[in-house]
C-alpha cells in the first residue's frame, strides 16, 4: 500500500502501519489514516496524535566496501569458483573461455570502489 505521494506503507499483524518518512519510520496505530493522505498530512497527524505513533530511527545504509575488502572478496571467489575451472581447463575438462568468463563475472560482482 502506498500514500498518494508514493510513500510506502507496511501493514503490521496487530493492525498498525509502518510509514517511512525521511530518516524515520513511524508506527501508526490509527487504521483510518492510511491510504488517503499525503506526506504533509502524515507529519500533521504525527504532531497531533503523538500517542498513536512510535518513532524509530532508520539505520543508515552500510558504507561501501573498501578496496581491500573488495580484493579479499574477489580472492575468495577466485579460489572457490574460478580456480576449479582453471584446473579443469588444464586437465581438458573445461574450456579456457569458461574460466575467463568466471573471472569477468567475479570482477563484475565485486567492482572496485571509485
VOMAR-667860 format. One line per 3 residues: number of its first residue (from 1); their letters; for each residue z, y, x of N, C-alpha, C. Coordinates in nm, 4 decimals, padded with zeros to 6 digits, m for minus. Layout:
// residues N
NUM	a	Z,Y,X,Z,Y,X,Z,Y,X | ...;
This chain:
// residues 114
1	xxx	00.0000,m00.1171,00.0849,00.0000,00.0000,00.0000,00.0000,00.1235,00.0896 | m00.0743,00.2256,00.0525,m00.0768,00.3495,00.1294,m00.0618,00.4688,00.0366 | m00.0123,00.5778,00.0920,00.0024,00.7005,00.0150,m00.1328,00.7671,00.0007;
4	xxx	m00.1364,00.8769,m00.0716,m00.2617,00.9490,m00.0918,m00.3213,00.9993,00.0385 | m00.2380,01.0277,00.1393,m00.2919,01.0766,00.2661,m00.2888,00.9678,00.3741 | m00.3038,00.8430,00.3303,m00.3216,00.7276,00.4184,m00.2028,00.6950,00.5072;
7	xxx	m00.0834,00.7308,00.4680,00.0355,00.6888,00.5413,00.0716,00.5477,00.4940 | 00.0951,00.4532,00.5851,00.1237,00.3158,00.5440,00.2626,00.3013,00.4826 | 00.2714,00.2110,00.3860,00.3988,00.1794,00.3217,00.4112,00.0273,00.3177;
10	xxx	00.5279,m00.0234,00.3522,00.5517,m00.1670,00.3503,00.6636,m00.1947,00.2516 | 00.6413,m00.2874,00.1582,00.7443,m00.3232,00.0598,00.8365,m00.4267,00.1214 | 00.9674,m00.4045,00.1057,01.0677,m00.4981,00.1564,01.1093,m00.5925,00.0450;
13	xxx	01.1747,m00.7026,00.0813,01.2175,m00.8014,m00.0175,01.3181,m00.7458,m00.1174 | 01.4020,m00.6526,m00.0726,01.5072,m00.6015,m00.1605,01.4586,m00.4903,m00.2536 | 01.3276,m00.4628,m00.2537,01.2743,m00.3609,m00.3437,01.2542,m00.2262,m00.2789;
16	xxx	01.3034,m00.2074,m00.1589,01.2823,m00.0808,m00.0896,01.1460,m00.0773,m00.0235 | 01.1165,00.0362,00.0349,00.9883,00.0541,00.1024,01.0122,00.1157,00.2393 | 00.9313,00.0762,00.3363,00.9372,00.1365,00.4681,00.8193,00.2323,00.4776;
19	xxx	00.8481,00.3592,00.5052,00.7453,00.4616,00.5157,00.7453,00.5127,00.6590 | 00.6319,00.4987,00.7279,00.6184,00.5508,00.8640,00.5774,00.6963,00.8545 | 00.6541,00.7837,00.9201,00.6214,00.9258,00.9169,00.6523,00.9848,01.0530;
22	xxx	00.5473,01.0200,01.1283,00.5694,01.0731,01.2623,00.6353,00.9687,01.3499 | 00.7382,01.0094,01.4234,00.8064,00.9143,01.5111,00.9182,00.8400,01.4400 | 00.9365,00.8662,01.3100,01.0425,00.7996,01.2356,00.9857,00.7037,01.1324;
25	xxx	01.0636,00.6035,01.1030,01.0341,00.5094,00.9968,01.1477,00.5249,00.8967 | 01.1150,00.5425,00.7697,01.2167,00.5625,00.6676,01.2171,00.4445,00.5720 | 01.3359,00.4013,00.5365,01.3507,00.3003,00.4328,01.3844,00.3755,00.3044;
28	xxx	01.2921,00.3718,00.2093,01.3088,00.4438,00.0829,01.3464,00.3418,m00.0234 | 01.4555,00.3688,m00.0938,01.5047,00.2741,m00.1944,01.4548,00.3050,m00.3356 | 01.3934,00.4190,m00.3569,01.3516,00.4583,m00.4907,01.2069,00.4138,m00.5130;
31	xxx	01.1860,00.3091,m00.5928,01.0540,00.2497,m00.6060,00.9541,00.3380,m00.6797 | 00.9998,00.4278,m00.7667,00.9026,00.5102,m00.8396,00.8457,00.6220,m00.7530 | 00.8941,00.6368,m00.6301,00.8401,00.7352,m00.5371,00.7095,00.6867,m00.4761;
34	xxx	00.6941,00.5579,m00.4632,00.5836,00.5010,m00.3875,00.4531,00.5056,m00.4652 | 00.3434,00.5344,m00.3928,00.2106,00.5268,m00.4495,00.1571,00.6559,m00.5067 | 00.2408,00.7552,m00.5287,00.1935,00.8776,m00.5927,00.2395,01.0008,m00.5172;
37	xxx	00.2412,00.9962,m00.3852,00.2910,01.1102,m00.3100,00.2104,01.1338,m00.1844 | 00.2250,01.2488,m00.1292,00.1642,01.2846,m00.0014,00.2756,01.3007,00.1017 | 00.2381,01.3171,00.2247,00.3356,01.3258,00.3324,00.4388,01.4361,00.3070;
40	xxx	00.3963,01.5515,00.2612,00.4892,01.6611,00.2337,00.5892,01.6216,00.1256 | 00.5428,01.5452,00.0260,00.6340,01.5005,m00.0798,00.7355,01.3992,m00.0272 | 00.6931,01.3170,00.0691,00.7885,01.2238,00.1317,00.8966,01.3029,00.2038;
43	xxx	00.8558,01.4040,00.2794,00.9536,01.4860,00.3507,01.0491,01.5539,00.2533 | 00.9962,01.6072,00.1442,01.0811,01.6723,00.0441,01.1774,01.5724,m00.0184 | 01.1286,01.4526,m00.0474,01.2140,01.3503,m00.1065,01.3263,01.3120,m00.0107;
46	xxx	01.2936,01.2992,00.1171,01.3944,01.2613,00.2163,01.5023,01.3684,00.2264 | 01.4635,01.4956,00.2184,01.5601,01.6056,00.2248,01.6465,01.6078,00.0992 | 01.5858,01.5866,m00.0175,01.6579,01.5944,m00.1450,01.7426,01.4707,m00.1745;
49	xxx	01.7051,01.3563,m00.1222,01.7755,01.2308,m00.1513,01.8151,01.1591,m00.0225 | 01.9007,01.2197,00.0586,01.9356,01.1552,00.1863,02.0072,01.0219,00.1686 | 02.0693,01.0002,00.0544,02.1413,00.8748,00.0322,02.0472,00.7568,00.0106;
52	xxx	01.9208,00.7825,m00.0218,01.8291,00.6726,m00.0512,01.7350,00.6394,00.0642 | 01.7502,00.7082,00.1774,01.6651,00.6774,00.2922,01.7510,00.6509,00.4154 | 01.6999,00.5669,00.5003,01.7688,00.5328,00.6242,01.6720,00.5611,00.7389;
55	xxx	01.6923,00.6700,00.8152,01.6006,00.6962,00.9260,01.6212,00.5972,01.0392 | 01.5127,00.5617,01.1007,01.5175,00.4679,01.2119,01.4129,00.5145,01.3128 | 01.4552,00.5437,01.4333,01.3631,00.5911,01.5355,01.2706,00.4776,01.5774;
58	xxx	01.1411,00.5036,01.5760,01.0428,00.4043,01.6184,01.0341,00.4096,01.7704 | 01.0489,00.2959,01.8354,01.0441,00.2988,01.9817,00.9058,00.3401,02.0306 | 00.8997,00.4096,02.1425,00.7689,00.4496,02.1961,00.6924,00.3271,02.2436;
61	xxx	00.5610,00.3353,02.2482,00.4846,00.2205,02.2971,00.5171,00.1944,02.4439 | 00.5063,00.0694,02.4866,00.5377,00.0397,02.6261,00.4373,00.1085,02.7185 | 00.4809,00.1431,02.8387,00.3883,00.2075,02.9323,00.2796,00.1092,02.9733;
64	xxx	00.1620,00.1601,03.0092,00.0561,00.0687,03.0544,00.0974,00.0015,03.1849 | 00.0457,m00.1180,03.2099,00.0847,m00.1875,03.3326,00.0370,m00.1121,03.4569 | 00.1149,m00.1241,03.5620,00.0790,m00.0612,03.6892,m00.0301,m00.1448,03.7571;
67	xxx	m00.0894,m00.0892,03.8609,m00.1918,m00.1620,03.9356,m00.1352,m00.2927,03.9912 | m00.0132,m00.2875,04.0425,00.0488,m00.4080,04.0970,00.0670,m00.5151,03.9893 | 00.1070,m00.4729,03.8696,00.1252,m00.5683,03.7598,m00.0082,m00.6287,03.7172;
70	xxx	m00.1116,m00.5444,03.7089,m00.2442,m00.5940,03.6713,m00.2941,m00.6950,03.7735 | m00.2781,m00.6635,03.9011,m00.3234,m00.7558,04.0058,m00.2464,m00.8883,04.0010 | m00.1184,m00.8810,03.9688,m00.0384,m01.0037,03.9570,m00.0842,m01.0868,03.8367;
73	xxx	m00.1152,m01.0199,03.7243,m00.1638,m01.0930,03.6065,m00.3002,m01.1553,03.6349 | m00.3860,m01.0822,03.7052,m00.5166,m01.1375,03.7429,m00.4993,m01.2584,03.8341 | m00.4113,m01.2442,03.9331,m00.3894,m01.3531,04.0282,m00.3456,m01.4800,03.9556;
76	xxx	m00.2537,m01.4653,03.8627,m00.2058,m01.5815,03.7871,m00.3187,m01.6412,03.7027 | m00.3978,m01.5560,03.6392,m00.5080,m01.6055,03.5576,m00.6143,m01.6738,03.6433 | m00.6420,m01.6190,03.7618,m00.7386,m01.6837,03.8518,m00.6907,m01.8242,03.8885;
79	xxx	m00.5620,m01.8354,03.9202,m00.5085,m01.9659,03.9608,m00.5141,m02.0676,03.8477 | m00.4831,m02.0222,03.7265,m00.4761,m02.1146,03.6127,m00.6137,m02.1444,03.5546 | m00.6993,m02.0406,03.5455,m00.8245,m02.0558,03.4730,m00.9481,m02.0662,03.5619;
82	xxx	m00.9585,m01.9825,03.6656,m01.0813,m01.9773,03.7449,m01.0839,m02.0803,03.8578 | m00.9714,m02.1013,03.9221,m00.9698,m02.1944,04.0347,m01.0145,m02.3353,03.9948 | m00.9677,m02.3896,03.8803,m01.0173,m02.5227,03.8424,m01.1696,m02.5265,03.8226;
85	xxx	m01.2257,m02.4167,03.7711,m01.3711,m02.4124,03.7548,m01.4410,m02.4081,03.8903 | m01.3821,m02.3356,03.9851,m01.4402,m02.3294,04.1198,m01.4387,m02.4675,04.1854 | m01.3244,m02.5359,04.1757,m01.3158,m02.6675,04.2373,m01.4087,m02.7666,04.1666;
88	xxx	m01.4219,m02.7498,04.0351,m01.5183,m02.8323,03.9616,m01.6609,m02.8028,04.0047 | m01.6891,m02.6776,04.0318,m01.8220,m02.6396,04.0833,m01.8469,m02.7044,04.2196 | m01.7457,m02.7059,04.3053,m01.7621,m02.7691,04.4374,m01.7886,m02.9196,04.4254;
91	xxx	m01.7298,m02.9819,04.3228,m01.7494,m03.1256,04.3020,m01.8756,m03.1550,04.2206 | m01.9430,m03.0505,04.1721,m02.0634,m03.0705,04.0926,m02.0362,m03.0925,03.9445 | m01.9133,m03.0661,03.8989,m01.8767,m03.0867,03.7583,m01.9041,m02.9624,03.6731;
94	xxx	m01.9065,m02.8450,03.7337,m01.9313,m02.7190,03.6646,m02.0413,m02.6440,03.7376 | m02.0933,m02.5429,03.6716,m02.1922,m02.4587,03.7392,m02.1202,m02.3398,03.8045 | m02.1881,m02.2815,03.9007,m02.1327,m02.1617,03.9636,m02.1172,m02.0503,03.8608;
97	xxx	m02.2109,m02.0443,03.7658,m02.2064,m01.9393,03.6637,m02.0827,m01.9509,03.5753 | m02.0379,m02.0741,03.5441,m01.9140,m02.0934,03.4666,m01.7968,m02.0268,03.5379 | m01.7884,m02.0505,03.6668,m01.6799,m01.9938,03.7471,m01.6897,m01.8415,03.7520;
100	xxx	m01.8098,m01.7875,03.7781,m01.8279,m01.6420,03.7843,m01.8023,m01.5754,03.6495 | m01.8421,m01.6403,03.5414,m01.8152,m01.5859,03.4074,m01.6649,m01.5765,03.3812 | m01.5913,m01.6762,03.4262,m01.4456,m01.6752,03.4075,m01.3822,m01.5609,03.4859;
103	xxx	m01.4314,m01.5344,03.6067,m01.3791,m01.4235,03.6866,m01.4031,m01.2909,03.6152 | m01.5228,m01.2721,03.5612,m01.5538,m01.1488,03.4869,m01.4662,m01.1388,03.3632 | m01.4472,m01.2488,03.2924,m01.3629,m01.2498,03.1718,m01.2200,m01.2063,03.2052;
106	xxx	m01.1673,m01.2540,03.3157,m01.0306,m01.2184,03.3562,m01.0235,m01.0709,03.3931 | m01.1244,m01.0201,03.4644,m01.1255,m00.8782,03.5007,m01.1327,m00.7891,03.3771 | m01.2070,m00.8320,03.2763,m01.2153,m00.7544,03.1512,m01.0824,m00.7605,03.0764;
109	xxx	m01.0185,m00.8763,03.0755,m00.8900,m00.8933,03.0061,m00.7796,m00.8104,03.0693 | m00.7822,m00.7998,03.2019,m00.6809,m00.7238,03.2756,m00.7473,m00.6116,03.3558 | m00.7900,m00.5044,03.2880,m00.8578,m00.3949,03.3611,m00.7604,m00.3188,03.4491;
112	xxx	m00.8140,m00.2662,03.5587,m00.7320,m00.1840,03.6470,m00.7027,m00.0508,03.5789 | m00.5804,00.0008,03.5943,m00.5492,00.1326,03.5357,m00.6306,00.2413,03.6036 | m00.6604,00.3436,03.5262,m00.7406,00.4542,03.5799,m00.6564,00.5616,03.6435;
